[in-house]
Amino acid sequence: IFISCGVIFSSGVLLAGGFVHLLGDSNEQFEDLGDDNFPWAFFIAATTIVGLASLEIVLDRVLGDYLQCKQKNNKAEDSDSTTFLGDQSRDQCSIEDTQEQEEPLIEQEHDDDHHHVHIDSENPFSALLLTIALSVHSIIEGLGIGASSDVGEIRSAFIAVAAHKAFVAFALANDLVRSGFWVDRTKRKYFFISVGTFIFVSLLGIAIGWGISSDAEGSTVTAVLIGITAGSFIYVAVVEILPEETKTIKRERLMLLPVIFSFLAGFGLMSMLALWV
């Protein structure tokens, strides 16, 4: 329940950071530039949400099909019948597979609380793929931090990102350890590669945002990047965190009072921060 409360708390922080802080800052900057005939900040944030959702659908299908195919090929190689092994390994990757063949992968998906695809311990490349899938919006969040020229904007964005990333990093490291990338010393290097990649993409996003905003004239680019970051915050909270945690709370029958309190506390405290920044 402590992990669920922490994750729910971070979703409240992200919602407040997106709606109360960054979206308002982006809208104000567009108004200062004279672009008040169209709600550009809200349009950019909404476009970011649509783009991230589309990208996640594609990545989820690609990673899911890849790992499903890999798992079924391994099962075919372990089977006693070797005569038609080559044909069976290809046929088992088709859409018309039986329900019995799909059950192991489905069980793995339901066991995972925070993302959709498990790491294949036999293929280190899958760990990197999952890291990239979890880090797509990290670059976008880094863009907003790097593009911010006001200390208050940087502070609010940093708090929201830090609150969220702490639990995403825990989920990633937990999956890597459970998949044997830490216990097996021959695979431990892939653990550090995955974690290092997860850290690097946020720094890369900050550097890109800082470089773009420093070279651009005026604050148009800054307003756009902050709007993108606001959309990313809202997307992560509403699409990624809340639905998965709601399923976890229902499945584990967790106490509702601490969970609701954590959610309201995260949103309320982050919203109150707007009074001082």
Secondary structure, 3 states (H helix, E strand, C coil): CHHHHHHHHHHHHHHHHHHHHHHHHHHHHHHHCCCCCCCHHHHHHHHHHHHHHHHHHHHHHHHHHHHHHHHHHHHHHHCCCCCCHHHHHHHCCCCCCCHHHHHHHHHHHHHCCCCCCCCCCCCHHHHHHHHHHHHHHHHHHHHHHHHCCCHHHHHHHHHHHHHHHHHHHHHHHHHHHHCCCCCCCCCHHHHHHHHHHHHHHHHHHHHHHHHHHHHCCCCHHHHHHHHHHHHHHHHHHHHHHHHHHHHHHHHHCCCHHHHHHHHHHHHHHHHHHHHCC
